[in-house]
Amino acid sequence: MDTNTKKNIQIAGRSFQAIRLFVLVTLFLLGLDLLSKSLAFEYVADEPVALHSWQTNSQADLPMEGDYEPYVVIPHLLELKLVVNNGAVFGIGAGQRAFFLFVGVIALGFIGGFFYRSDKNARLLHICYAFILAGAIGNIYDRYVFGVVRDLFHMLPGVPLPFGWSWGIRAGNEAWPWIFNAADVFLLMGVFSIMLLSWKSEKQPQND
C-alpha cells in the first residue's frame, strides 16, 4: 500500500455511517441474546426460573434437570434446556467469575479499538466486530447481574456418538453434550468470520 492510498483511508471511528452500522448490529444481536435467555427462563420450565439465589454459587454447572421437561424445538436436532454456568463459552473455565468479568471488559476495549482504527468502508469487518462485541456484552451482563451465564440451546439431544465413543465421564456419549446461548454463537461466528476475511485478504494479489 503506497502513501497516497494510506491517505485516502478514513478510520471507522470518525465515520458516522460506520459507527451507526456497528452500534445498530451490536444492539440488535445483544437484544436477541438477552431476549432469548429471558423468554427461555420465563417459559420453558413450568414456573419462571429465578436466578438471584445462585449469585454466589461456586459450582461449575447448575442444571435444573428433573424440575421441568426440556422443550423440543426439532426432535433429535434442537431442544431448549435451561442450564447456568460460571465458565466461558460452553462452560470452559468454570469458577472464575471475576477473571472472566475482567477479561471481558478488556476484550470490549480491544474490539472498540480495532473498530475505531479500521477502514470506514470495511463493513463486513465491522459486522464481525459487532458479533463479537454483542456476544461479549451478553455474557458479561449475565455474570454481573446473576453471577452465572444463562444457557439454553442443546443441539442433537439424545443422539449418541458413533462406535461407542465417549467425551468422558462428565460429558458422556452424546454427540453434542454442550449447552450454550446466542452470545456464544455470536462470539464464535465473529471470530471465525474475521479469520476467514483475513485468509481471503491474504489470498488476494497485492498491487504494487
Backbone as ProteinMPNN parsed JSONL, in Angstrom:
{"seq_chain_A": "MDTNTKKNIQIAGRSFQAIRLFVLVTLFLLGLDLLSKSLAFEYVADEPVALHSWQTNSQADLPMEGDYEPYVVIPHLLELKLVVNNGAVFGIGAGQRAFFLFVGVIALGFIGGFFYRSDKNARLLHICYAFILAGAIGNIYDRYVFGVVRDLFHMLPGVPLPFGWSWGIRAGNEAWPWIFNAADVFLLMGVFSIMLLSWKSEKQPQND", "coords_chain_A": {"N_chain_A": [[0.856, -1.205, 0.0], [0.672, 2.119, -0.979], [1.779, 5.517, -0.133], [-0.152, 7.412, -0.907], [-2.486, 5.887, -0.998], [-2.783, 5.222, 1.697], [-3.367, 7.721, 2.72], [-5.882, 8.093, 1.699], [-7.521, 6.393, 3.091], [-9.981, 6.396, 5.525], [-10.588, 6.336, 8.971], [-12.805, 4.178, 10.766], [-13.766, 5.054, 13.195], [-14.243, 7.713, 12.936], [-16.291, 7.995, 11.248], [-19.631, 8.529, 10.71], [-21.492, 6.827, 9.459], [-20.231, 4.31, 9.575], [-19.994, 3.949, 12.357], [-22.687, 3.964, 13.051], [-23.673, 1.621, 11.762], [-22.14, -0.322, 13.111], [-22.971, 0.023, 15.812], [-25.762, -0.391, 15.63], [-25.987, -3.06, 14.683], [-24.699, -4.366, 16.788], [-26.435, -3.747, 18.974], [-28.812, -4.936, 18.068], [-28.131, -7.707, 17.935], [-27.369, -8.131, 20.598], [-29.811, -7.639, 21.826], [-31.277, -9.842, 20.82], [-29.919, -11.964, 22.066], [-30.272, -11.455, 24.9], [-33.052, -11.38, 25.024], [-33.785, -13.975, 24.17], [-32.691, -15.514, 26.238], [-34.131, -14.526, 28.454], [-36.823, -15.149, 27.771], [-36.679, -17.943, 27.576], [-35.956, -18.731, 30.219], [-38.176, -17.847, 31.46], [-40.368, -19.235, 30.404], [-39.85, -21.928, 29.599], [-39.591, -23.837, 31.699], [-42.02, -25.142, 34.093], [-42.61, -23.128, 35.86], [-41.527, -19.685, 36.121], [-37.973, -19.287, 36.178], [-35.994, -18.199, 38.733], [-32.946, -16.468, 39.222], [-31.534, -15.167, 41.184], [-30.831, -16.379, 43.582], [-28.624, -17.875, 43.06], [-26.35, -16.411, 42.825], [-23.987, -16.472, 44.313], [-23.141, -19.027, 44.091], [-20.742, -21.575, 43.717], [-20.51, -23.676, 42.002], [-19.716, -25.366, 38.932], [-21.618, -26.012, 36.986], [-25.143, -25.689, 36.952], [-27.485, -27.42, 36.385], [-30.994, -27.812, 35.83], [-32.319, -30.23, 35.763], [-35.023, -32.47, 36.008], [-36.726, -30.734, 37.301], [-38.263, -29.83, 35.294], [-39.359, -30.414, 31.916], [-37.296, -30.438, 29.115], [-37.814, -28.26, 26.314], [-38.684, -29.388, 23.231], [-37.608, -28.343, 20.179], [-36.902, -29.106, 17.514], [-37.088, -32.457, 16.93], [-34.4, -34.511, 17.992], [-32.61, -32.72, 16.994], [-32.655, -30.029, 18.008], [-33.213, -28.699, 21.213], [-34.612, -26.819, 23.938], [-32.985, -26.3, 26.856], [-32.613, -25.573, 30.121], [-29.812, -24.309, 31.657], [-27.29, -23.147, 33.861], [-24.065, -21.639, 34.075], [-20.808, -20.883, 35.384], [-18.66, -20.446, 33.773], [-16.799, -19.966, 30.721], [-17.283, -19.797, 27.177], [-19.37, -22.469, 26.311], [-19.073, -23.473, 28.865], [-16.407, -23.577, 29.59], [-13.614, -23.237, 31.774], [-14.708, -22.99, 34.426], [-15.871, -21.37, 37.445], [-14.498, -18.961, 37.637], [-15.437, -16.246, 37.924], [-14.814, -13.455, 38.49], [-12.444, -13.225, 37.081], [-13.284, -13.693, 34.411], [-15.03, -11.57, 34.075], [-13.224, -9.456, 34.199], [-11.519, -10.055, 32.008], [-13.44, -9.937, 30.017], [-14.186, -7.207, 30.007], [-11.755, -6.053, 29.249], [-11.591, -7.183, 26.71], [-13.72, -5.912, 25.451], [-12.7, -3.331, 25.229], [-10.561, -3.79, 23.455], [-11.932, -4.678, 21.133], [-13.452, -2.393, 20.567], [-11.338, -0.638, 20.036], [-10.12, -1.874, 17.796], [-12.209, -1.626, 15.952], [-12.415, 1.202, 15.806], [-9.997, 1.965, 14.598], [-10.13, 0.773, 12.134], [-10.732, 0.571, 8.54], [-13.148, 2.755, 7.25], [-14.82, 1.812, 5.288], [-14.896, -0.913, 5.504], [-17.2, -2.807, 5.845], [-18.098, -5.467, 6.26], [-16.163, -6.404, 8.038], [-16.699, -4.724, 10.2], [-19.224, -5.636, 10.924], [-18.537, -8.179, 11.792], [-16.983, -7.489, 14.048], [-19.066, -6.401, 15.534], [-20.617, -8.673, 16.065], [-18.871, -10.052, 17.795], [-18.641, -8.196, 19.87], [-21.322, -7.957, 20.764], [-21.788, -10.589, 21.655], [-19.886, -10.771, 23.716], [-20.756, -8.722, 25.486], [-23.306, -9.692, 26.129], [-22.81, -12.034, 27.672], [-21.213, -10.947, 29.673], [-23.044, -9.263, 30.901], [-24.784, -11.179, 32.053], [-23.029, -12.432, 33.886], [-22.417, -10.308, 35.585], [-24.923, -9.455, 36.583], [-26.279, -11.81, 37.443], [-24.332, -13.546, 38.33], [-23.807, -15.887, 37.068], [-23.875, -17.503, 33.832], [-26.543, -17.658, 31.585], [-27.647, -20.451, 29.877], [-29.137, -22.214, 27.107], [-29.573, -23.54, 24.633], [-29.553, -26.731, 23.205], [-27.998, -28.878, 21.175], [-28.581, -31.672, 19.02], [-29.98, -33.512, 20.835], [-30.003, -36.493, 22.697], [-28.745, -37.907, 20.689], [-26.313, -40.239, 20.076], [-22.68, -40.57, 20.165], [-20.87, -42.115, 17.471], [-19.797, -45.589, 17.148], [-19.53, -46.263, 19.818], [-18.067, -44.305, 21.102], [-16.971, -41.828, 23.528], [-17.157, -38.7, 25.273], [-16.11, -38.53, 27.753], [-16.309, -38.991, 31.36], [-17.979, -37.003, 32.48], [-19.225, -35.678, 30.284], [-20.298, -37.773, 28.854], [-21.72, -39.874, 26.274], [-23.099, -38.408, 24.397], [-23.546, -36.856, 21.219], [-23.375, -34.081, 21.065], [-22.831, -32.666, 23.841], [-22.776, -30.154, 25.01], [-24.292, -27.175, 26.253], [-25.49, -24.06, 25.264], [-25.619, -20.493, 24.538], [-27.079, -17.71, 22.68], [-25.192, -15.652, 22.677], [-22.737, -17.003, 22.853], [-22.707, -18.202, 20.335], [-22.636, -15.921, 18.677], [-20.143, -14.844, 19.378], [-18.339, -16.875, 18.48], [-19.015, -16.964, 15.752], [-18.273, -14.365, 14.969], [-15.477, -14.37, 15.455], [-14.532, -16.498, 13.806], [-15.389, -15.556, 11.342], [-13.84, -13.25, 11.007], [-11.34, -14.457, 10.851], [-11.708, -15.814, 8.442], [-12.08, -13.665, 6.65], [-9.57, -12.491, 6.883], [-7.98, -14.527, 5.863], [-8.914, -14.657, 3.212], [-8.148, -12.123, 2.389], [-5.37, -12.343, 2.442], [-5.038, -14.116, 0.372], [-5.644, -12.685, -1.866], [-4.208, -11.033, -4.681], [-1.544, -8.724, -4.277], [-1.342, -5.322, -5.106], [1.261, -3.435, -6.474]], "CA_chain_A": [[0.0, 0.0, 0.0], [1.522, 3.299, -1.067], [1.44, 6.623, 0.763], [-1.404, 8.035, -1.327], [-3.585, 5.019, -0.578], [-2.936, 5.372, 3.137], [-4.015, 8.994, 2.998], [-7.278, 8.019, 1.289], [-8.268, 5.578, 4.036], [-10.513, 7.107, 6.679], [-10.852, 5.362, 10.018], [-14.223, 3.99, 11.052], [-14.129, 5.788, 14.397], [-14.596, 9.089, 12.586], [-17.323, 7.913, 10.223], [-20.946, 8.339, 11.306], [-22.127, 5.656, 8.865], [-19.598, 3.107, 10.112], [-20.376, 3.839, 13.771], [-24.112, 3.612, 13.102], [-23.791, 0.204, 11.434], [-21.531, -1.092, 14.201], [-23.809, 0.115, 17.002], [-27.072, -0.993, 15.378], [-25.834, -4.515, 14.635], [-24.396, -4.806, 18.153], [-27.647, -3.669, 19.789], [-29.765, -5.936, 17.584], [-27.684, -9.03, 18.368], [-27.451, -8.162, 22.054], [-31.221, -7.792, 22.145], [-31.656, -11.226, 20.556], [-29.355, -12.823, 23.107], [-30.917, -11.247, 26.192], [-34.465, -11.755, 24.905], [-33.897, -15.428, 24.128], [-32.432, -16.01, 27.594], [-35.241, -14.159, 29.336], [-38.012, -15.917, 27.408], [-36.463, -19.348, 27.918], [-36.01, -18.916, 31.67], [-39.519, -17.48, 31.898], [-41.46, -20.072, 29.908], [-39.536, -23.329, 29.31], [-39.986, -24.601, 32.879], [-43.416, -24.954, 34.494], [-42.677, -21.826, 36.517], [-40.338, -18.871, 35.822], [-36.783, -19.649, 36.946], [-35.303, -17.041, 39.305], [-31.521, -16.754, 39.323], [-30.852, -14.367, 42.192], [-30.329, -17.21, 44.681], [-27.424, -18.576, 42.62], [-25.295, -15.457, 42.534], [-22.734, -16.796, 44.99], [-22.873, -20.454, 43.966], [-19.43, -21.78, 43.124], [-20.499, -24.839, 41.14], [-19.452, -25.073, 37.535], [-22.873, -26.1, 36.249], [-26.308, -25.83, 37.813], [-28.612, -27.826, 35.555], [-32.24, -27.959, 36.566], [-32.966, -31.435, 35.292], [-35.948, -33.021, 36.987], [-37.704, -29.711, 37.644], [-39.029, -29.494, 34.099], [-39.002, -31.151, 30.715], [-36.79, -29.549, 28.065], [-38.75, -28.012, 25.216], [-38.142, -29.889, 21.97], [-37.887, -27.487, 19.029], [-36.848, -30.056, 16.404], [-36.628, -33.717, 17.533], [-33.048, -35.004, 17.722], [-31.772, -31.665, 16.419], [-32.534, -28.879, 18.903], [-34.148, -28.53, 22.308], [-34.286, -25.777, 24.904], [-32.68, -26.945, 28.133], [-32.099, -24.495, 30.967], [-28.6, -24.598, 32.429], [-26.458, -21.983, 34.133], [-22.677, -21.99, 34.38], [-19.962, -19.734, 35.687], [-17.472, -20.541, 32.948], [-16.808, -19.177, 29.485], [-18.067, -20.417, 26.112], [-19.637, -23.879, 26.518], [-18.739, -23.863, 30.223], [-14.962, -23.706, 29.785], [-13.028, -22.389, 32.803], [-15.724, -22.696, 35.44], [-15.461, -20.901, 38.762], [-13.605, -17.807, 37.529], [-16.329, -15.139, 37.576], [-14.112, -12.179, 38.487], [-11.471, -13.258, 35.986], [-13.964, -13.546, 33.131], [-15.518, -10.198, 34.002], [-12.069, -8.618, 33.882], [-11.119, -10.335, 30.628], [-14.498, -9.445, 29.151], [-14.09, -5.753, 29.896], [-10.565, -5.789, 28.433], [-11.919, -7.549, 25.33], [-14.559, -4.847, 24.908], [-11.81, -2.242, 24.852], [-9.82, -4.17, 22.256], [-12.841, -4.678, 19.991], [-13.721, -0.997, 20.251], [-10.145, -0.074, 19.427], [-9.972, -2.422, 16.45], [-13.201, -0.981, 15.091], [-12.097, 2.62, 15.646], [-8.854, 2.159, 13.703], [-10.331, 0.087, 10.858], [-11.178, 1.359, 7.382], [-14.578, 3.046, 7.39], [-15.562, 1.085, 4.263], [-14.818, -2.353, 5.757], [-18.476, -3.074, 6.52], [-18.156, -6.852, 6.726], [-15.324, -6.479, 9.226], [-17.412, -4.055, 11.287], [-20.286, -6.544, 11.365], [-17.862, -9.224, 12.584], [-16.686, -6.893, 15.35], [-20.333, -6.252, 16.253], [-20.969, -10.001, 16.569], [-18.026, -10.344, 18.961], [-18.991, -7.264, 20.942], [-22.631, -8.333, 21.3], [-21.629, -11.817, 22.416], [-19.16, -10.485, 24.952], [-21.613, -7.954, 26.391], [-24.386, -10.545, 26.59], [-22.372, -12.898, 28.761], [-20.767, -10.086, 30.777], [-24.275, -8.856, 31.589], [-25.241, -12.29, 32.896], [-22.106, -12.649, 35.004], [-22.503, -9.183, 36.514], [-26.251, -9.377, 37.2], [-26.703, -13.064, 38.061], [-23.203, -14.328, 38.83], [-23.677, -17.047, 36.194], [-24.328, -17.272, 32.465], [-27.719, -18.459, 31.247], [-27.534, -21.222, 28.643], [-30.448, -22.78, 26.787], [-29.654, -24.313, 23.392], [-28.921, -28.055, 23.25], [-28.037, -29.486, 19.854], [-28.532, -33.13, 18.872], [-30.332, -34.191, 22.094], [-30.235, -37.927, 22.617], [-28.008, -38.527, 19.586], [-25.028, -40.694, 20.638], [-21.502, -40.653, 19.318], [-20.777, -43.425, 16.812], [-18.766, -46.573, 17.511], [-19.374, -46.363, 21.254], [-17.154, -43.284, 21.607], [-17.465, -41.027, 24.64], [-16.393, -37.498, 25.58], [-15.565, -38.645, 29.101], [-17.283, -39.322, 32.404], [-18.944, -35.927, 32.683], [-19.981, -35.372, 29.077], [-20.993, -38.953, 28.377], [-21.544, -40.252, 24.865], [-23.909, -37.603, 23.498], [-22.77, -36.255, 20.135], [-23.149, -32.668, 21.404], [-23.298, -32.539, 25.22], [-22.673, -28.785, 25.499], [-25.457, -26.302, 26.172], [-24.916, -22.749, 25.012], [-26.595, -19.426, 24.304], [-26.856, -16.958, 21.448], [-23.949, -14.888, 22.805], [-21.64, -17.901, 22.486], [-22.735, -18.344, 18.874], [-22.184, -14.664, 18.088], [-18.699, -14.747, 19.585], [-17.639, -17.79, 17.59], [-19.233, -16.523, 14.376], [-17.459, -13.185, 14.73], [-14.053, -14.725, 15.408], [-14.248, -17.301, 12.612], [-15.587, -14.714, 10.158], [-12.652, -12.408, 10.873], [-10.273, -15.334, 10.359], [-11.974, -16.072, 7.028], [-11.787, -12.429, 5.913], [-8.12, -12.331, 6.866], [-7.442, -15.528, 4.942], [-9.245, -14.241, 1.849], [-7.335, -10.949, 2.074], [-4.014, -12.803, 2.162], [-5.027, -14.83, -0.904], [-5.784, -11.741, -2.956], [-2.916, -10.487, -5.148], [-1.238, -7.367, -3.819], [-0.912, -4.394, -6.16], [2.42, -2.633, -6.117]], "C_chain_A": [[0.883, 1.243, 0.0], [1.001, 4.407, -0.165], [0.119, 7.269, 0.395], [-2.611, 7.214, -0.904], [-3.84, 5.158, 0.902], [-3.678, 6.664, 3.474], [-5.506, 8.947, 2.681], [-8.135, 7.214, 2.252], [-8.702, 6.441, 5.224], [-10.93, 6.088, 7.725], [-12.337, 5.347, 10.37], [-14.676, 4.816, 12.249], [-14.499, 7.234, 14.148], [-15.661, 9.135, 11.496], [-18.672, 7.633, 10.879], [-21.622, 7.084, 10.765], [-21.556, 4.365, 9.437], [-19.991, 2.886, 11.568], [-21.831, 3.403, 13.888], [-24.314, 2.135, 12.811], [-23.299, -0.663, 12.584], [-22.437, -1.118, 15.428], [-25.148, -0.587, 16.789], [-26.993, -2.516, 15.343], [-25.553, -5.061, 16.032], [-25.653, -4.817, 19.014], [-28.673, -4.707, 19.37], [-29.399, -7.331, 18.087], [-27.755, -9.17, 19.884], [-28.898, -8.334, 22.496], [-31.71, -9.209, 21.916], [-31.165, -12.156, 21.653], [-30.111, -12.675, 24.425], [-32.391, -11.635, 26.143], [-34.635, -13.261, 24.903], [-33.655, -16.038, 25.507], [-33.629, -15.745, 28.498], [-36.484, -14.984, 29.045], [-37.862, -17.381, 27.806], [-36.593, -19.584, 29.416], [-37.362, -18.5, 32.256], [-40.537, -18.566, 31.567], [-41.12, -21.547, 29.693], [-39.93, -24.231, 30.473], [-41.449, -24.323, 33.214], [-43.636, -23.603, 35.159], [-41.436, -21.018, 36.126], [-39.178, -19.215, 36.747], [-36.083, -18.38, 37.406], [-33.842, -17.396, 39.55], [-30.833, -16.057, 40.487], [-30.244, -15.219, 43.296], [-29.045, -17.931, 44.313], [-26.238, -17.653, 42.446], [-23.963, -15.82, 43.177], [-22.405, -18.278, 44.903], [-21.568, -20.665, 43.214], [-19.38, -22.997, 42.21], [-20.274, -24.433, 39.692], [-20.733, -25.07, 36.72], [-24.004, -26.306, 37.234], [-27.519, -26.211, 36.958], [-29.845, -28.039, 36.405], [-33.016, -29.168, 36.081], [-33.848, -32.005, 36.404], [-37.018, -32.031, 37.385], [-38.628, -29.396, 36.475], [-38.59, -30.413, 32.974], [-38.467, -30.17, 29.683], [-37.804, -29.424, 26.931], [-38.097, -28.419, 23.901], [-38.575, -28.969, 20.834], [-37.955, -28.327, 17.765], [-36.297, -31.363, 16.962], [-35.255, -34.145, 17.033], [-32.141, -33.959, 17.066], [-31.575, -30.505, 17.382], [-33.615, -28.926, 19.961], [-33.683, -27.378, 23.188], [-34.161, -26.416, 26.272], [-31.985, -25.922, 29.028], [-30.931, -24.963, 31.821], [-27.9, -23.273, 32.692], [-25.05, -22.446, 34.453], [-21.899, -20.728, 34.69], [-18.621, -19.839, 34.974], [-17.582, -19.644, 31.738], [-17.669, -19.895, 28.458], [-18.148, -21.917, 26.339], [-19.148, -24.364, 27.874], [-17.258, -24.003, 30.51], [-14.499, -22.752, 30.887], [-13.992, -22.008, 33.9], [-15.102, -22.179, 36.729], [-14.588, -19.671, 38.753], [-14.403, -16.56, 37.157], [-15.572, -13.817, 37.475], [-13.118, -12.113, 37.331], [-12.151, -13.021, 34.647], [-14.577, -12.162, 32.981], [-14.39, -9.257, 33.594], [-11.654, -8.797, 32.425], [-12.158, -9.8, 29.65], [-14.426, -7.949, 28.938], [-12.878, -5.365, 29.041], [-10.86, -6.074, 26.956], [-12.793, -6.491, 24.671], [-13.704, -3.677, 24.442], [-11.039, -2.548, 23.578], [-10.715, -4.121, 21.026], [-13.179, -3.252, 19.581], [-12.549, -0.331, 19.572], [-9.923, -0.57, 18.011], [-10.958, -1.766, 15.486], [-12.807, 0.46, 14.797], [-11.01, 2.828, 14.605], [-9.041, 1.524, 12.331], [-10.782, 1.053, 9.765], [-12.693, 1.552, 7.472], [-15.428, 2.277, 6.385], [-15.558, -0.423, 4.467], [-16.056, -2.821, 6.522], [-18.569, -4.503, 7.045], [-17.326, -7.032, 7.999], [-16.028, -5.839, 10.418], [-18.547, -4.921, 11.82], [-19.692, -7.678, 12.192], [-17.516, -8.71, 13.976], [-17.954, -6.749, 16.18], [-20.793, -7.59, 16.819], [-20.178, -10.315, 17.832], [-18.418, -9.46, 20.14], [-20.323, -7.639, 21.579], [-22.536, -9.601, 22.14], [-20.932, -11.59, 23.743], [-20.034, -9.735, 25.955], [-22.726, -8.821, 26.954], [-23.98, -11.423, 27.751], [-21.822, -12.106, 29.946], [-21.973, -9.616, 31.582], [-24.752, -9.959, 32.533], [-24.341, -12.471, 34.115], [-22.234, -11.543, 36.042], [-23.829, -9.195, 37.271], [-26.582, -10.626, 37.996], [-25.563, -13.859, 38.692], [-22.944, -15.576, 38.021], [-24.15, -16.644, 34.804], [-25.493, -18.207, 32.17], [-27.527, -19.129, 29.887], [-28.85, -21.937, 28.377], [-30.505, -23.657, 25.556], [-28.882, -25.621, 23.525], [-29.103, -28.708, 21.892], [-27.956, -31.013, 19.947], [-28.88, -33.866, 20.176], [-30.629, -35.663, 21.873], [-29.512, -38.633, 21.499], [-26.634, -38.947, 20.095], [-23.887, -40.573, 19.635], [-21.438, -42.03, 18.661], [-19.695, -44.308, 17.426], [-18.533, -46.678, 19.013], [-18.421, -45.362, 21.859], [-17.803, -42.507, 22.737], [-16.562, -39.827, 24.837], [-15.71, -37.582, 26.937], [-16.68, -38.887, 30.103], [-18.359, -38.267, 32.499], [-19.828, -35.712, 31.462], [-20.751, -36.56, 28.544], [-20.77, -39.184, 26.896], [-22.471, -39.49, 23.924], [-23.031, -36.946, 22.444], [-22.442, -34.8, 20.431], [-23.667, -32.424, 22.821], [-23.347, -31.112, 25.744], [-23.976, -28.015, 25.288], [-24.943, -24.869, 26.142], [-26.026, -21.725, 24.812], [-26.241, -18.675, 23.028], [-25.556, -16.164, 21.499], [-22.737, -15.734, 22.434], [-21.544, -18.041, 20.973], [-22.21, -17.088, 18.2], [-20.667, -14.509, 18.213], [-17.934, -15.613, 18.587], [-17.809, -17.385, 16.128], [-18.366, -15.319, 14.044], [-15.989, -13.518, 14.568], [-13.728, -15.483, 14.127], [-14.434, -16.49, 11.33], [-14.395, -13.797, 9.931], [-11.472, -13.229, 10.355], [-10.449, -15.605, 8.868], [-11.674, -14.839, 6.178], [-10.288, -12.201, 5.804], [-7.476, -13.295, 5.877], [-7.703, -15.133, 3.496], [-8.408, -13.034, 1.43], [-5.916, -11.347, 1.73], [-3.92, -13.501, 0.817], [-5.119, -13.891, -2.103], [-4.427, -11.193, -3.384], [-2.747, -9.053, -4.698], [-0.759, -6.513, -4.98], [0.271, -3.568, -5.671], [2.09, -1.157, -6.235]], "O_chain_A": [[1.739, 1.404, 0.87], [-0.043, 4.282, 0.473], [-0.655, 7.639, 1.277], [-3.636, 7.764, -0.499], [-4.993, 5.209, 1.329], [-4.505, 6.703, 4.385], [-6.303, 9.654, 3.297], [-9.36, 7.338, 2.232], [-7.886, 7.126, 5.842], [-11.56, 5.083, 7.397], [-13.026, 6.363, 10.282], [-15.833, 5.232, 12.317], [-15.01, 7.911, 15.04], [-15.904, 10.182, 10.895], [-18.836, 6.604, 11.536], [-22.257, 6.351, 11.523], [-22.3, 3.435, 9.748], [-20.288, 1.76, 11.968], [-22.169, 2.569, 14.728], [-25.047, 1.459, 13.533], [-23.962, -1.621, 12.981], [-22.645, -2.178, 16.019], [-25.619, -1.302, 17.674], [-27.848, -3.191, 15.917], [-26.101, -6.093, 16.42], [-25.911, -5.797, 19.714], [-29.336, -5.3, 20.221], [-30.252, -8.053, 18.602], [-28.159, -10.215, 20.394], [-29.182, -9.084, 23.43], [-32.477, -9.735, 22.724], [-31.9, -13.028, 22.115], [-30.544, -13.672, 25.003], [-32.923, -12.164, 27.12], [-35.534, -13.781, 25.565], [-34.345, -16.979, 25.898], [-34.083, -16.634, 29.219], [-37.134, -15.47, 29.97], [-38.804, -17.99, 28.313], [-37.261, -20.527, 29.842], [-37.649, -18.777, 33.421], [-41.464, -18.804, 32.342], [-42.04, -22.361, 29.609], [-40.539, -25.28, 30.261], [-42.047, -23.385, 32.686], [-44.706, -23.006, 35.041], [-40.395, -21.605, 35.83], [-39.368, -19.412, 37.947], [-35.632, -17.579, 36.587], [-33.533, -18.489, 40.025], [-29.663, -16.327, 40.755], [-29.24, -14.826, 43.892], [-28.426, -18.548, 45.181], [-25.199, -18.091, 41.952], [-22.91, -15.499, 42.626], [-21.482, -18.742, 45.572], [-21.316, -20.017, 42.198], [-18.313, -23.326, 41.69], [-20.594, -23.317, 39.28], [-20.915, -24.215, 35.853], [-23.85, -27.01, 38.232], [-28.46, -25.43, 36.819], [-29.743, -28.408, 37.575], [-34.244, -29.129, 36.0], [-33.469, -32.02, 37.575], [-38.116, -32.435, 37.771], [-39.666, -28.759, 36.658], [-37.574, -31.101, 33.075], [-39.118, -29.165, 29.4], [-38.548, -30.358, 26.633], [-37.075, -27.856, 23.508], [-39.767, -28.832, 20.56], [-38.94, -28.274, 17.029], [-35.157, -31.395, 17.425], [-34.979, -34.145, 15.833], [-31.034, -34.279, 16.634], [-30.45, -30.039, 17.561], [-34.785, -29.162, 19.66], [-32.508, -27.011, 23.182], [-35.114, -27.002, 26.785], [-30.887, -25.464, 28.715], [-31.057, -25.9, 32.61], [-27.914, -22.379, 31.846], [-24.856, -23.515, 35.033], [-22.297, -19.631, 34.299], [-17.591, -19.393, 35.479], [-18.354, -18.685, 31.724], [-18.665, -20.528, 28.809], [-17.125, -22.573, 26.538], [-18.839, -25.546, 28.027], [-16.884, -24.499, 31.573], [-14.931, -21.6, 30.937], [-14.089, -20.838, 34.269], [-13.962, -22.503, 37.061], [-13.98, -19.353, 39.775], [-14.078, -15.889, 36.178], [-15.683, -13.126, 36.463], [-12.969, -11.076, 36.684], [-11.66, -12.24, 33.832], [-14.639, -11.632, 31.872], [-14.573, -8.377, 32.753], [-11.462, -7.822, 31.698], [-11.815, -9.275, 28.59], [-14.587, -7.471, 27.815], [-12.962, -4.46, 28.21], [-10.447, -5.326, 26.07], [-12.638, -6.199, 23.485], [-13.955, -3.099, 23.385], [-10.878, -1.681, 22.72], [-10.317, -3.589, 19.99], [-13.193, -2.93, 18.393], [-12.728, 0.451, 18.638], [-9.579, 0.21, 17.123], [-10.606, -1.4, 14.364], [-12.863, 0.89, 13.645], [-11.086, 3.765, 13.812], [-8.203, 1.711, 11.448], [-11.16, 2.193, 10.034], [-13.427, 0.602, 7.743], [-16.628, 2.104, 6.598], [-16.161, -1.147, 3.675], [-15.973, -3.184, 7.695], [-19.063, -4.727, 8.15], [-17.742, -7.73, 8.924], [-15.957, -6.362, 11.53], [-18.806, -4.94, 13.023], [-20.283, -8.093, 13.189], [-17.729, -9.405, 14.97], [-17.927, -6.952, 17.394], [-21.307, -7.641, 17.937], [-20.738, -10.786, 18.822], [-18.514, -9.931, 21.273], [-20.444, -7.64, 22.804], [-23.132, -9.683, 23.214], [-21.33, -12.143, 24.768], [-20.053, -10.073, 27.139], [-23.062, -8.705, 28.132], [-24.727, -11.548, 28.722], [-21.946, -12.536, 31.093], [-21.923, -9.577, 32.811], [-25.086, -9.689, 33.687], [-24.824, -12.642, 35.234], [-22.168, -11.805, 37.243], [-23.849, -8.966, 38.481], [-27.108, -10.529, 39.105], [-25.808, -14.752, 39.504], [-21.953, -16.266, 38.26], [-24.747, -15.583, 34.621], [-25.436, -19.4, 32.47], [-27.278, -18.465, 28.881], [-29.597, -22.234, 29.309], [-31.426, -24.465, 25.441], [-27.711, -25.628, 23.907], [-30.219, -29.05, 21.501], [-27.33, -31.559, 20.856], [-28.138, -34.761, 20.581], [-31.399, -36.034, 20.987], [-29.643, -39.849, 21.361], [-25.855, -38.089, 20.511], [-24.102, -40.486, 18.426], [-21.907, -43.01, 19.24], [-18.802, -43.831, 18.127], [-17.472, -47.126, 19.448], [-17.997, -45.527, 23.003], [-19.024, -42.517, 22.893], [-15.355, -39.902, 24.605], [-14.822, -36.783, 27.234], [-17.852, -38.976, 29.736], [-19.54, -38.599, 32.59], [-21.045, -35.578, 31.591], [-21.755, -36.386, 27.854], [-19.767, -38.75, 26.329], [-22.62, -39.88, 22.766], [-21.909, -36.529, 22.732], [-21.358, -34.328, 20.09], [-24.816, -32.018, 22.993], [-23.903, -30.873, 26.816], [-24.664, -28.186, 24.281], [-24.054, -24.51, 26.915], [-27.212, -22.043, 24.905], [-25.236, -18.965, 22.379], [-24.885, -16.015, 20.479], [-21.815, -15.249, 21.778], [-20.455, -18.007, 20.399], [-21.424, -17.173, 17.257], [-19.996, -14.094, 17.268], [-17.001, -15.148, 17.933], [-16.857, -17.452, 15.351], [-17.785, -15.252, 12.96], [-15.327, -13.017, 13.659], [-12.762, -15.156, 13.437], [-13.726, -16.707, 10.347], [-13.982, -13.586, 8.791], [-10.699, -12.756, 9.523], [-9.476, -15.626, 8.115], [-11.081, -14.954, 5.105], [-9.791, -11.772, 4.762], [-6.551, -12.933, 5.15], [-6.82, -15.256, 2.648], [-8.006, -12.922, 0.272], [-5.311, -10.766, 0.829], [-2.865, -13.493, 0.183], [-4.725, -14.247, -3.214], [-3.58, -10.917, -2.534], [-3.691, -8.263, -4.734], [0.116, -6.92, -5.744], [0.252, -3.061, -4.55], [2.945, -0.311, -5.974]]}, "name": "protein", "num_of_chains": 1, "seq": "MDTNTKKNIQIAGRSFQAIRLFVLVTLFLLGLDLLSKSLAFEYVADEPVALHSWQTNSQADLPMEGDYEPYVVIPHLLELKLVVNNGAVFGIGAGQRAFFLFVGVIALGFIGGFFYRSDKNARLLHICYAFILAGAIGNIYDRYVFGVVRDLFHMLPGVPLPFGWSWGIRAGNEAWPWIFNAADVFLLMGVFSIMLLSWKSEKQPQND"}
